[in-house]
Each structure stands twice: as structure tokens, then as C-alpha cells.
Amino acid sequence: MRRLSRLRTVLAVCVFICICNSVSAQQKLSVSQLYGAGIQAQSDEDWYTASQLYLEALQTNPSYGDAWFHLAQCTYQLGQYDLALQYLDTAEKYARSNTDIQNLRGMCFISLNRLNDARNTFTGVLELKPNDINARFGLAELELMDGKISGAEGQYLEAVRRDPTNRKALLSLAFVSARLGKNDAAQRYMNQAVRCYSGEAEVHYLSAGLAAMNGAFAEAERQARTAVEINGNYDRAYGLLASILYSEGKYNDAIDICDFRIGRDRNAVNAWYLKGLSQLRLNKTSEAVASWTTGLSVDPLDEVMRAALELQVENSVALDDSRRPSWAAYHIKNAKDYAKRYDSTGESYEYQRALKIDPTSAETRLAYADMLEMNGLHELYLEQLKFLKQNMPASDSSSSAAKKTDTSATLMNDTIEAYDSILQDTLAKKWNVQPFYLDKIRWKIGIYYTAGEVSFVHADNAMITAQSAADIFSGVAVTSVVAQASPVSGFGEAYQKAHASGEDYFLIISLDEAPRDLLLSGIMYSGRTGTVMKKLSFYGTGNNRYSNVLRRFRGAVLEKLPIRGKILDRNGNELLIDVGRSEMIKKGAVFNIVRKGSMRTSDNEIGLTYLDSDILGTLTVTDAGEEVSQGELDKNSFFDRVNTDDEVVLVSMPDDKSSAAGQNNAAAVVDTAPVANQKGTAVAGNAAGKNAVRITAEDLGMHHTPAFIELIRNIY
């Protein structure tokens, strides 16, 4: 049926082109013929051709109300919602009683986030025509956007009751029922849709999507292949088929489908992504990196593909690979954009990412070092300069470029010498310790994920996200965060692995991704008791949404972890501990000193617990260095039982704005440290989790649209 329809469309367009090539083409092709050809193109979802034909018809007859309405439908499908509203206003002049115009106007309002206007529009239609099915579809979408899935189910059921074979109602009801866990009912509605519309590619495509969501990959593959057999140009069905083949472990077949799609359209970004992912599964890492590099040249803003690429670059690509600077350039540009907006945390994050990809870049390292120096972290600044000096290539030429390099080297040497002299009185020098070689790891955290349903945007995004979530903690000196390489079956397996590995906490995370937004969710558990500690949820939209939610995820974990350390040395009642301004410690901070090995995570909440008999005294910081601090010991008994390697945990931080003035600048750059006291409560003035992204989508009242809703909205 659809093939015959497409053939009619092709013939109609060919006739149109042939006639247009004649001298009097505009006069010979009637308005009704143009309109009819547009209807054929629209039924094949060829929105651009249909729009062109309707516009041609309207040039001859500007009062053709039906043509204005169908033009608005095509414009809506192309995502031009404001323009669609203009066309609808014109269509309404010639067909005021047409409720289809009102219903489409309501759908445009939904797309423009004018939800109250949309609800009023659909309600008004139902007041005039209580049996209007399209108005119920609109109200159902509003219910879905409010998270009221049962309410949406009710609207779709009302639509099916009025028209038992309505295509959109059956398909929508199938996905809504599946979301509610009513899998038998969902399959029943889908089977009914397939029986009624077996010749339509979209129905088989959606049937494949439902089967894939339920893990029935063999049936999903069969339905997806049926869809592409009916419509050989159905790219979405080819994309879904490739994802299904990947989920079945048929990686070579998935690559073949991706190559087929790329051959038709080199800009098929998700084909490049899935091709690289399949190559990675076949242990063809270099080929995967090449595929992702090409894909990112097509769409540099595909953050999930970039994350997949960078994970492999860090682990599998040689340090002297000539492509590293080009990969790092994306983050350098982002860092400069953040700098223009005076966002130090974003700038710092992007420079750190660039240096992980291209650690030998002198320009990037110097820019990052300048940030540290500007924010008062002089010791870290000096370490960066020394690293640059050690890795600076020798110059053996008398060219002008070589002379310029020699001048820069001389300036750097002078700066290093000056800072070495200035920093002779630091705590590290005074106590003769090398702070940057200290083992500061205090927290062991695991990240796990389950094998989720097939994603309609990025296949296996849970795996990439788990690894990226662990990788984002690599700059946090006090944590050791590891992502599980393969999915777990659920909480039981994750808890077993975490407990066996001695992890303090573990998280099971998931990513619900739609074309325009995403939702990163996770539950944090105690690795010792398996108790739920915290539920996390982060919504992101717009550019950099993926990296933003990962940074917020990191901040949310860190803001609950207590600041803890150990005693490095002592001189009488003066103690040296391995926490400092890089962990936002300042003068006046108070720590409990606890016998080595006596602290453990609390049973029912994030925090630390220990026996009163294991408290050896308290320490009050008298001088906070960048990586170490000095404090005064206050014993809690007659006997002095405090030794090196005994542990310290933050009890309180002074609320002294004057003493924190210079250290808040450091916090703006170093947002990679725990900020809580022993009870897991964020201390005053420390807000690493909040500083990571200053304004979130939730702050603006925006909410995630689950991926299955996008499927329903695209049903034509």
C-alpha cells in the first residue's frame, strides 16, 4: 500500500517538474493537481516536497484554506512551530469551524512550551465536540509532560472507545501501557495496530521499538526489517534495526547497516556513533576512534560520542598521536567561552579535560596554570610550570621561532626561580614534605549500571555514562572511583561486587535520553550495609547538557562526603595533616582525631561513625596550606595517644568571611573535593556541588520529556 503511494508521489512530482520546465508551466498545472501531489508527498512523510507543492498552489489561490492547513501540518513536522501558527491563523480565516486547526494549534503550543494555552485550546475543542479524538491526543500529551502517565492512558482509552481502530490511539496506548508495566495490554494494542495497518512502515517500526524496549530482540529485528522492506527510504527504521542488531551482539551486521546509512547520508551522526561502538565491541579500537572522530567532525556537539571517544583516547591512543591536539581543541574552545562568562569552575573543568586528552600541550597547561595563580593556588601553579619546563622540547635552530621559544623558556625559568624563592616559607617546606606525592585517597566508590532498554538516541549510553561518571572523578585526589565494565543484573549483584571490593559507597545509574534533553538518575548505597543513602536525579537540556549533568553528579556525591585525612607529622602539640585549601580548609577548622582504622561509614546515612573511646583529641587549624595544614592539638585525656597516621575528620568550619575571602577564589577553581563534616552535612561556605553548574534547567522550571513520549509525538 505504502509502496504504491510512494510511486504515485514520485509520478506526481515528476509530472510537476516536467510541466514546470515548459514555458507555461504555472498555467498548465492546476491548483487541485498541486494540492493532490502535496497530499501524496505528505502521506509519505516527505514534508519538504509537500510544503513546496502547497506553496505553489497558494501562489495561484491564496484563499485555499485546506492548503494553508496542510502546509501548517508539514511545517509543524519540520519543527517550525511559530511559522505553523501563522499558517494556521491564515487557514482559520477560510475554515473557522474546523477543529483540526485548533488541535494543531494546541500541538504547536505544546512544542513551544505554552502549556496553559495548549490545555485551554484542547478543552475548548472538547466543549464543542466531546468526541473529538485529536483533542484527547493533545490532552494526553499534556498529561505525559506532567508525568501523569495514568491520566494519559485514560485519554487514549477514551479515544480507542470512540474509534477502536484509530492508528495513533492504538500505538500511543501501547507505549503508555508499557511504561506503566502493563506489558500484556501494550502488546495487545500493538498487535491490533499491526493487524489494521500491516502495510504501513511506521507501524512496524513502532512495533519493533516496543519489542526492543521489552528485550524481545528477535521480534524487534523482524519488525524493523519489515519496516525497511515496506519503505526502503525509512532511515529511522534502519537506525533502530542497527541498534537492535548491536543489542543482539551482531556487531558486523550492525556495522553493515551503519555503512549503508552513511553511504546514503554522510551526516547520519548516530550511524557513525553506533559503527564506532560496534567496532569497539569487536576490539577494533583504532577503527572505533576513527569512526567517532569522523562523526564528531559532522556534529561536534554530540557529547555522548565525544565521551566514548575520549575514554578510548585516554586508555588506548599513544601520547604522541598527532590527533590529540585536534581532539583537545573542543575543550579549549569551551574553556575560553566559560572564561568570557566569568565561570571559573566551567573553565577549569574544560582545561582539565583538554589536558587529559593532550597532556603535552604547553599552551593549554600554561592557561590552566594562569587560572590557578590568579586564584591564589601558587604552589599548584609552580608545579604546572615545572612540569612544562621538564617537558619542553630542546631548541637546536637559530630560526626566529626558536628564538621566540628560547625567550619564553627564559621567562618561565625566571618565574619558576621567583616562585621557588617566594614559596620557601610554605608549610610543605617547613615540614619537609612533598605534598603532590601524598596518597590522599580516603573514599572508594563503585559505579554500576544495568542493561537497559534499547535507546533511540545513543545505543548503550548507560555503559558510556557509567565510565564517564567514574572518569570525571579522576581529578579528585581523595576518591578512587571505578566503573563496572559490564552491566549488572540489579541491586543484588552490584551490592555483592561492591562489598567484595571493599567499596565505601556504590551507585547504580541510568540515563534516559531524548533528542533534545536527558535525565541522569542514580541511587547511592552503602557498600558495607547495602542501605540506600541518597537518590540522585539531574536534568539537562541545551548545549553541554551531558557534561553539565555529569559535573552536577560529581558535585552531589562530593557534597555529602566528609572531609577526612590523616596526621603526617607532629612537633609537640603542632600537628601536620594532609588536607588544605584545595579541600577548602581554612584557619579555625576543627577536626576530631580518631585512632587509625577506627572510623567506618554510618549504617543508615552518609557520614562517618566511631566510638567515643577512639577519639584521641581535637585539632584546630592554625595555618592552612594548599595541600597540607598545621593545627594545634587538644588532648581529651591525661595521656598523649596521638601518633602519625591517626585519622582526622572535619567537625566544623568557622563562618568567618574575612578569613575565607582569599580561599573562595580557590574553591571557584578547585570544585573537586568533599565538602561535608563527619555527619555528611555540607559545611557553611563550601558548595562544590552547587558551584559546578550555576543555573540549571530545573531552576528555569524545565522538566525532562521521557524518550517514549518523543516516539508518541512523532506518530503521524
Disulfide bonds with the S-S distance in Angstrom:
none
